[in-house]
Amino acid sequence: MNKRLFKWDNMYKDGSGNMFPEPIVVRFVKSCIEKKNKLILSALDIGCGLGSHSLMMSQLGINVTALDFSINAIEKLNKVIKNRNIHNLKTVNSGIENYEIEKNKYDLILDIASLQHANISQMNDIFSNIKKALQLNGHFYSWSLSDSKNVNDNDFEHSIISKKFLENCFIDDFSLSFDNYKYTQNNEKDYISFLIFSAKRIK
């Protein structure tokens, strides 16, 4: 087991991880639903963790594939799916680097601070596959860590995913938008900032 997987697998085994969907993500997903003229949408949640956003999307009637390389995360999410008798959410125990995404399959692909941990050498291939997997008018919605102060993790590194990098990856056939989101604590002395990116396939 590599160091990155060991770290996350242990965290999920201990029950740590985000148990609640981010309100900004919820609003984005709901806005996508309102703009689609389809009864059933399909979504891929990359690095789903304990499944807070996957569960939220399934509750909104979206068919969801939840992907994570941590077996502990997937097992915990599977228990929730079984207990709640959810039928429109399936899980896959795999990293995005090794997952074969179907072409033209998804209306929405989420990456909430997951791809920032991917291997740098595989970034271009990952984003190429994501673009191919989106249907016309489908959205890719991504968060990546852009800045921080006093993060309680000595091994944590800021993402290499920058605005320029994303613009270069999605330069053709996509409409792009960017935003920033900042968590603050301890009277704003400590903070974590994210670059938020949305790409809509228009061709």
DRENRO-787328 format. One line per field, with one value per residue (C-alpha): residue number from 1; residue in three letters; x, y negated, z negated. Coordinates in nm, 4 decimals. Example, Ala and Ser with C-alpha at 12.3 -4.5 7.8 and 13.67 -1.06 7.14 Angstrom:
DRENRO-787328
k <- c(1; 2)
r <- c(ALA; SER)
xx <- c(1.2300; 1.3670)
yy <- c(0.4500; 0.1060)
zz <- c(-0.7800; -0.7140)
This chain:
DRENRO-787328
k <- c(1; 2; 3; 4; 5; 6; 7; 8; 9; 10; 11; 12; 13; 14; 15; 16; 17; 18; 19; 20; 21; 22; 23; 24; 25; 26; 27; 28; 29; 30; 31; 32; 33; 34; 35; 36; 37; 38; 39; 40; 41; 42; 43; 44; 45; 46; 47; 48; 49; 50; 51; 52; 53; 54; 55; 56; 57; 58; 59; 60; 61; 62; 63; 64; 65; 66; 67; 68; 69; 70; 71; 72; 73; 74; 75; 76; 77; 78; 79; 80; 81; 82; 83; 84; 85; 86; 87; 88; 89; 90; 91; 92; 93; 94; 95; 96; 97; 98; 99; 100; 101; 102; 103; 104; 105; 106; 107; 108; 109; 110; 111; 112; 113; 114; 115; 116; 117; 118; 119; 120; 121; 122; 123; 124; 125; 126; 127; 128; 129; 130; 131; 132; 133; 134; 135; 136; 137; 138; 139; 140; 141; 142; 143; 144; 145; 146; 147; 148; 149; 150; 151; 152; 153; 154; 155; 156; 157; 158; 159; 160; 161; 162; 163; 164; 165; 166; 167; 168; 169; 170; 171; 172; 173; 174; 175; 176; 177; 178; 179; 180; 181; 182; 183; 184; 185; 186; 187; 188; 189; 190; 191; 192; 193; 194; 195; 196; 197; 198; 199; 200; 201; 202; 203)
r <- c(MET; ASN; LYS; ARG; LEU; PHE; LYS; TRP; ASP; ASN; MET; TYR; LYS; ASP; GLY; SER; GLY; ASN; MET; PHE; PRO; GLU; PRO; ILE; VAL; VAL; ARG; PHE; VAL; LYS; SER; CYS; ILE; GLU; LYS; LYS; ASN; LYS; LEU; ILE; LEU; SER; ALA; LEU; ASP; ILE; GLY; CYS; GLY; LEU; GLY; SER; HIS; SER; LEU; MET; MET; SER; GLN; LEU; GLY; ILE; ASN; VAL; THR; ALA; LEU; ASP; PHE; SER; ILE; ASN; ALA; ILE; GLU; LYS; LEU; ASN; LYS; VAL; ILE; LYS; ASN; ARG; ASN; ILE; HIS; ASN; LEU; LYS; THR; VAL; ASN; SER; GLY; ILE; GLU; ASN; TYR; GLU; ILE; GLU; LYS; ASN; LYS; TYR; ASP; LEU; ILE; LEU; ASP; ILE; ALA; SER; LEU; GLN; HIS; ALA; ASN; ILE; SER; GLN; MET; ASN; ASP; ILE; PHE; SER; ASN; ILE; LYS; LYS; ALA; LEU; GLN; LEU; ASN; GLY; HIS; PHE; TYR; SER; TRP; SER; LEU; SER; ASP; SER; LYS; ASN; VAL; ASN; ASP; ASN; ASP; PHE; GLU; HIS; SER; ILE; ILE; SER; LYS; LYS; PHE; LEU; GLU; ASN; CYS; PHE; ILE; ASP; ASP; PHE; SER; LEU; SER; PHE; ASP; ASN; TYR; LYS; TYR; THR; GLN; ASN; ASN; GLU; LYS; ASP; TYR; ILE; SER; PHE; LEU; ILE; PHE; SER; ALA; LYS; ARG; ILE; LYS)
xx <- c(0.0000; 0.1471; 0.1836; -0.1031; -0.3507; -0.2354; -0.2991; -0.6537; -0.7486; -0.6520; -0.8431; -1.1635; -1.1120; -1.1130; -1.4384; -1.2801; -1.3866; -1.6527; -1.9948; -2.1944; -2.2101; -2.0717; -2.3591; -2.1884; -2.1687; -2.5356; -2.6345; -2.4267; -2.5774; -2.9314; -2.8650; -2.7476; -3.0662; -3.2834; -3.1072; -3.1329; -3.4287; -3.3943; -3.5797; -3.2746; -2.9198; -2.5980; -2.3030; -1.9540; -1.8134; -1.4331; -1.2727; -1.6119; -1.4717; -1.7565; -2.0027; -2.1587; -2.1925; -2.2784; -2.5615; -2.6846; -2.6985; -2.8749; -3.1381; -3.1968; -3.2749; -2.9416; -2.7866; -2.4475; -2.1203; -1.9074; -1.5362; -1.2646; -0.9373; -0.9891; -1.1581; -1.2523; -1.4351; -1.6206; -1.7168; -1.8584; -2.0521; -2.1854; -2.3270; -2.5124; -2.6465; -2.7720; -2.9243; -3.1074; -3.2063; -3.0613; -3.0833; -2.9389; -2.5915; -2.3168; -1.9638; -1.6306; -1.3130; -1.0553; -0.8417; -0.9334; -0.5967; -0.7024; -1.0734; -1.2017; -1.4608; -1.7250; -1.7378; -2.0348; -2.1852; -2.2138; -2.4131; -2.2041; -1.8579; -1.7574; -1.4059; -1.4151; -1.0454; -0.9568; -0.7710; -0.5237; -0.3700; -0.3307; 0.0067; 0.1380; 0.2499; -0.1053; -0.2900; -0.3241; -0.4598; -0.7060; -0.8472; -0.8586; -1.0731; -1.2977; -1.3656; -1.4552; -1.6844; -1.9072; -2.2215; -2.3071; -2.3964; -2.2478; -2.0490; -1.7174; -1.7052; -1.3778; -1.2231; -0.8473; -0.6508; -0.4920; -0.3650; -0.3582; -0.2145; -0.1481; -0.3005; -0.2703; -0.0983; 0.2754; 0.2462; -0.0259; 0.0775; -0.1035; -0.2498; -0.0587; -0.3969; -0.3953; -0.6295; -0.3815; -0.3472; -0.7262; -0.7660; -0.5089; -0.6777; -1.0280; -0.9418; -1.1574; -1.5322; -1.5926; -1.7337; -1.5277; -1.5870; -1.3723; -1.4348; -1.2613; -1.3805; -1.2064; -1.2596; -1.1463; -1.1112; -0.9454; -1.0569; -0.9429; -0.5844; -0.6003; -0.7575; -0.7862; -0.8615; -0.9897; -0.9949; -1.3399; -1.3671; -1.6598; -1.6398; -1.9503; -1.9174; -2.0694; -1.9551)
yy <- c(0.0000; -0.3396; -0.6221; -0.8284; -0.5405; -0.4332; -0.7829; -0.8142; -0.4529; -0.4893; -0.8147; -0.6600; -0.3502; -0.5746; -0.7328; -1.0655; -1.2510; -1.4911; -1.3548; -1.6480; -1.7953; -2.1432; -2.3940; -2.5500; -2.2090; -2.1419; -2.4703; -2.3953; -2.0484; -2.1811; -2.4529; -2.1860; -1.9884; -2.2943; -2.3702; -2.0152; -1.9118; -1.5478; -1.3273; -1.1341; -1.2622; -1.0695; -1.1788; -1.0620; -1.1573; -1.1331; -1.0630; -1.0318; -0.9526; -0.8675; -0.9741; -1.2956; -1.4445; -1.1115; -1.0570; -1.4124; -1.3669; -1.0317; -1.1930; -1.4468; -1.1618; -1.1488; -0.8151; -0.8299; -0.6410; -0.6996; -0.6372; -0.6119; -0.4203; -0.3660; -0.0338; -0.1580; -0.4571; -0.2405; 0.0191; -0.2474; -0.4044; -0.0631; -0.0127; -0.3427; -0.2508; 0.0824; -0.0627; -0.3329; -0.0962; -0.3274; -0.1987; -0.4829; -0.4927; -0.2444; -0.2416; -0.1602; -0.0931; -0.2471; -0.5542; -0.7773; -0.6971; -0.3332; -0.3804; -0.3527; -0.6291; -0.5685; -0.8272; -1.0663; -0.9154; -1.1817; -1.5009; -1.5951; -1.5003; -1.6151; -1.6497; -1.7996; -1.8341; -1.4850; -1.5237; -1.7585; -1.4459; -1.2590; -1.1781; -1.4800; -1.2706; -1.1421; -1.4732; -1.5371; -1.1872; -1.2172; -1.5457; -1.4193; -1.1249; -1.3516; -1.5720; -1.2723; -1.1346; -1.4432; -1.4591; -1.7708; -2.0465; -1.8330; -1.9950; -1.9204; -2.0832; -2.0831; -2.2154; -2.2316; -2.3690; -2.6994; -2.8476; -2.7832; -2.8926; -2.6633; -2.3551; -2.0753; -1.8315; -1.8482; -1.6225; -1.8256; -2.0048; -2.2713; -2.1587; -2.1967; -2.2483; -2.6188; -2.8403; -2.8448; -2.4667; -2.4230; -2.6809; -2.4957; -2.1591; -2.2806; -2.5398; -2.3753; -2.3006; -2.4194; -2.7227; -2.7939; -2.9748; -3.0232; -3.1202; -3.1056; -2.9762; -3.0363; -2.8589; -3.0587; -2.9687; -3.0962; -3.4539; -3.4185; -3.3561; -3.0103; -2.9471; -2.7112; -2.8478; -2.6577; -2.7348; -2.6384; -2.5527; -2.4698; -2.3586; -2.3100; -2.1110; -2.3196; -2.1261)
zz <- c(0.0000; 0.0987; -0.1499; -0.0083; -0.0175; -0.3642; -0.4993; -0.3644; -0.4317; -0.7978; -0.8256; -0.6924; -0.9068; -1.2134; -1.0991; -1.0052; -0.6959; -0.5780; -0.6721; -0.5343; -0.1836; -0.1326; -0.0891; 0.2142; 0.3806; 0.3038; 0.4679; 0.7751; 0.8164; 0.7747; 1.0326; 1.2789; 1.2257; 1.2866; 1.6164; 1.7538; 1.9632; 1.8614; 1.6153; 1.4978; 1.4742; 1.4202; 1.2073; 1.1150; 0.7736; 0.7899; 0.4523; 0.2854; -0.0607; -0.2972; -0.0299; -0.1575; 0.1921; 0.3558; 0.1085; 0.1590; 0.5364; 0.5096; 0.2852; 0.5607; 0.8025; 0.9848; 1.0797; 0.9086; 0.9403; 0.6292; 0.6821; 0.4175; 0.3846; 0.0097; -0.0610; -0.4085; -0.2637; -0.0133; -0.2742; -0.5052; -0.2190; -0.1123; -0.4623; -0.4387; -0.0947; -0.2269; -0.5434; -0.3506; -0.0690; 0.1969; 0.5550; 0.7631; 0.6090; 0.6943; 0.5566; 0.7193; 0.5209; 0.7550; 0.8042; 1.0948; 1.2535; 1.3064; 1.3705; 1.7268; 1.7564; 2.0198; 2.2963; 2.3133; 2.0002; 1.7321; 1.6925; 1.3922; 1.2638; 0.9156; 0.7796; 0.4323; 0.3483; 0.4692; 0.7994; 0.6343; 0.4773; 0.8071; 0.9579; 1.1469; 1.4419; 1.4928; 1.4668; 1.8406; 1.9071; 1.6173; 1.7411; 2.0989; 1.9873; 1.7815; 2.0846; 2.2974; 2.0266; 2.0159; 2.2233; 2.4211; 2.1705; 1.8930; 1.6120; 1.4471; 1.1024; 0.9099; 0.5877; 0.5303; 0.2364; 0.3351; 0.0092; -0.3656; -0.6960; -0.9919; -0.8307; -1.0848; -0.8532; -0.7865; -0.4820; -0.3108; 0.0066; 0.2034; 0.5321; 0.8581; 1.0231; 1.1039; 1.3030; 1.5905; 1.5852; 1.6005; 1.8747; 2.0845; 2.0232; 2.1118; 2.3759; 2.6454; 2.6445; 2.2876; 2.1120; 1.7981; 1.4705; 1.1605; 0.8002; 0.4617; 0.1268; -0.2057; -0.5380; -0.8391; -1.2054; -1.5246; -1.4554; -1.0931; -1.1948; -1.0339; -0.6972; -0.4015; -0.0544; 0.2473; 0.6171; 0.7472; 1.1148; 1.3413; 1.7038; 1.9187; 2.2390; 2.5174; 2.8256)
